[in-house]
Amino acid sequence: MDMINARLIEVLGSIAENERRKIRARQREGIEAAKRKNIKFGRPSKPLPDNWQQILADVRSGNKKPVEAIRELGISRSYFYKLYSDN
C-alpha cells in the first residue's frame, strides 16, 4: 500500500511540475509579446516636483541641506535620493 501511495505521489508531482513548466513558457511568451508592442511594466513614474531644478541646484551648491530640501518638496527621503542620483 505504501508503495502505491509513493508512486501516486510521484506521478502527481511530475504532472504538477509539467504544468508549472507550461505556465512559465506561456508567461514568457506573453511578456515577450508585450515587450515587442513596447508595453511598459511596473509602476508608472511620478512627475518631478515643480521646483526640483532650483532645489537641486541649491543642494549641490551647499546653500541648502538635503533634509531641508526634502521638507520643502514634501517627498520621502528615498525618493529624494533616487532623484538626486539620477540627475
Backbone hydrogen bonds in HBPLUS format (Angstrom, degrees):
<---DONOR---> <-ACCEPTOR-->    atom                        ^
c    i                          cat <-CA-CA->   ^        H-A-AA   ^      H-
h    n   atom  resd res      DA  || num        DHA   H-A  angle D-A-AA Bond
n    s   type  num  typ     dist DA aas  dist angle  dist       angle   num
A0005-ASN N   A0001-MET O   3.05 MM   4  6.36 161.1  2.09 151.9 156.7     1
A0006-ALA N   A0002-ASP O   2.93 MM   4  6.10 155.6  1.99 145.1 152.1     2
A0007-ARG N   A0003-MET O   3.02 MM   4  6.23 157.9  2.07 145.1 150.5     3
A0008-LEU N   A0004-ILE O   2.89 MM   4  6.09 158.8  1.93 149.3 155.8     4
A0009-ILE N   A0005-ASN O   2.92 MM   4  6.11 161.4  1.96 150.2 154.8     5
A0010-GLU N   A0006-ALA O   2.97 MM   4  6.14 152.8  2.04 142.4 150.4     6
A0011-VAL N   A0007-ARG O   2.86 MM   4  6.13 158.4  1.91 152.9 157.9     7
A0012-LEU N   A0008-LEU O   2.94 MM   4  6.14 169.3  1.95 153.4 156.4     8
A0013-GLY N   A0009-ILE O   2.87 MM   4  5.95 151.4  1.95 143.5 151.8     9
A0014-SER N   A0010-GLU O   3.03 MM   4  6.27 154.3  2.10 145.0 151.1    10
A0015-ILE N   A0011-VAL O   3.00 MM   4  6.28 153.8  2.07 150.0 157.4    11
A0016-ALA N   A0012-LEU O   2.97 MM   4  6.18 160.5  2.01 147.3 152.4    12
A0017-GLU N   A0013-GLY O   2.94 MM   4  6.13 155.8  2.00 146.4 153.3    13
A0018-ASN N   A0014-SER O   3.00 MM   4  6.15 155.7  2.06 143.0 149.2    14
A0019-GLU N   A0015-ILE O   3.00 MM   4  6.28 155.2  2.07 148.3 155.0    15
A0020-ARG N   A0016-ALA O   2.98 MM   4  6.26 155.2  2.04 148.6 155.0    16
A0021-ARG N   A0017-GLU O   3.05 MM   4  6.36 152.9  2.13 146.3 153.3    17
A0022-LYS N   A0018-ASN O   3.05 MM   4  6.38 156.4  2.11 148.0 154.1    18
A0023-ILE N   A0019-GLU O   2.92 MM   4  6.19 161.0  1.96 152.6 157.8    19
A0024-ARG N   A0020-ARG O   2.96 MM   4  6.17 163.8  1.99 151.0 154.9    20
A0025-ALA N   A0021-ARG O   2.96 MM   4  6.17 156.0  2.01 147.7 154.4    21
A0026-ARG N   A0022-LYS O   2.96 MM   4  6.22 163.0  1.99 153.5 157.6    22
A0027-GLN N   A0023-ILE O   2.89 MM   4  6.07 157.6  1.94 150.1 157.1    23
A0028-ARG N   A0024-ARG O   2.86 MM   4  6.02 160.6  1.90 148.9 153.9    24
A0029-GLU N   A0025-ALA O   2.97 MM   4  6.20 157.4  2.02 147.9 153.9    25
A0030-GLY N   A0026-ARG O   2.96 MM   4  6.18 157.0  2.01 147.2 153.4    26
A0031-ILE N   A0027-GLN O   2.94 MM   4  6.22 157.9  1.99 153.1 158.8    27
A0032-GLU N   A0028-ARG O   2.97 MM   4  6.17 162.6  2.00 149.8 154.5    28
A0033-ALA N   A0029-GLU O   2.94 MM   4  6.13 157.1  1.99 148.1 154.5    29
A0034-ALA N   A0030-GLY O   2.95 MM   4  6.15 155.3  2.01 145.7 152.4    30
A0035-LYS N   A0031-ILE O   2.93 MM   4  6.17 155.4  1.99 149.2 155.9    31
A0036-ARG N   A0032-GLU O   3.00 MM   4  6.26 148.9  2.10 144.1 152.3    32
A0037-LYS N   A0033-ALA O   3.20 MM   4  6.49 137.0  2.39 137.5 148.3    33
A0037-LYS N   A0034-ALA O   3.09 MM   3  5.08 128.3  2.37  94.4 108.2    34
A0039-ILE N   A0034-ALA O   3.02 MM   5  5.38 170.4  2.03 149.8 149.0    35
A0038-ASN N   A0035-LYS O   2.99 MM   3  4.84 158.1  2.04 104.4 108.6    36
A0052-TRP N   A0049-PRO O   3.16 MM   3  5.21 156.4  2.22 119.0 116.9    37
A0055-ILE N   A0051-ASN O   3.14 MM   4  6.32 168.7  2.16 157.4 160.8    38
A0056-LEU N   A0052-TRP O   2.79 MM   4  5.89 160.6  1.82 158.1 164.3    39
A0057-ALA N   A0053-GLN O   3.00 MM   4  6.15 156.5  2.05 143.4 149.3    40
A0058-ASP N   A0054-GLN O   2.97 MM   4  6.27 154.2  2.04 145.9 153.2    41
A0059-VAL N   A0055-ILE O   2.90 MM   4  6.17 158.5  1.95 152.9 158.0    42
A0060-ARG N   A0056-LEU O   2.93 MM   4  6.12 165.7  1.95 151.7 155.9    43
A0061-SER N   A0057-ALA O   2.96 MM   4  6.05 146.7  2.07 143.8 152.5    44
A0063-ASN N   A0058-ASP O   2.93 MM   5  5.07 127.5  2.21 156.7 158.8    45
A0064-LYS N   A0058-ASP O   3.27 MM   6  5.39 139.4  2.44 120.5 115.3    46
A0062-GLY N   A0059-VAL O   3.16 MM   3  5.14 145.6  2.29  97.5 107.7    47
A0068-GLU N   A0065-LYS O   3.05 MM   3  5.33 119.2  2.43 104.9 119.1    48
A0069-ALA N   A0065-LYS O   3.05 MM   4  6.40 158.5  2.10 154.5 161.2    49
A0070-ILE N   A0066-PRO O   2.86 MM   4  6.08 157.1  1.91 151.9 157.7    50
A0071-ARG N   A0067-VAL O   3.08 MM   4  6.32 160.6  2.11 146.3 150.9    51
A0072-GLU N   A0068-GLU O   2.91 MM   4  6.11 162.4  1.94 150.6 155.8    52
A0073-LEU N   A0069-ALA O   2.86 MM   4  6.00 157.4  1.91 151.1 156.8    53
A0074-GLY N   A0070-ILE O   2.89 MM   4  5.91 139.6  2.06 141.4 152.3    54
A0080-PHE N   A0076-SER O   2.97 MM   4  6.21 156.0  2.02 148.0 154.9    55
A0081-TYR N   A0077-ARG O   3.02 MM   4  6.32 165.8  2.04 154.6 157.0    56
A0082-LYS N   A0078-SER O   2.96 MM   4  6.11 142.4  2.10 140.3 151.1    57
A0083-LEU N   A0079-TYR O   2.97 MM   4  6.19 166.7  1.99 152.2 154.7    58
A0084-TYR N   A0080-PHE O   2.79 MM   4  5.97 156.1  1.85 149.1 157.3    59
A0085-SER N   A0081-TYR O   2.97 MM   4  5.97 153.1  2.04 137.1 142.7    60
A0086-ASP N   A0082-LYS O   3.09 MM   4  6.24 143.0  2.23 142.3 152.4    61
A0087-ASN N   A0083-LEU O   3.12 MM   4  6.30 140.7  2.29 147.2 155.6    62
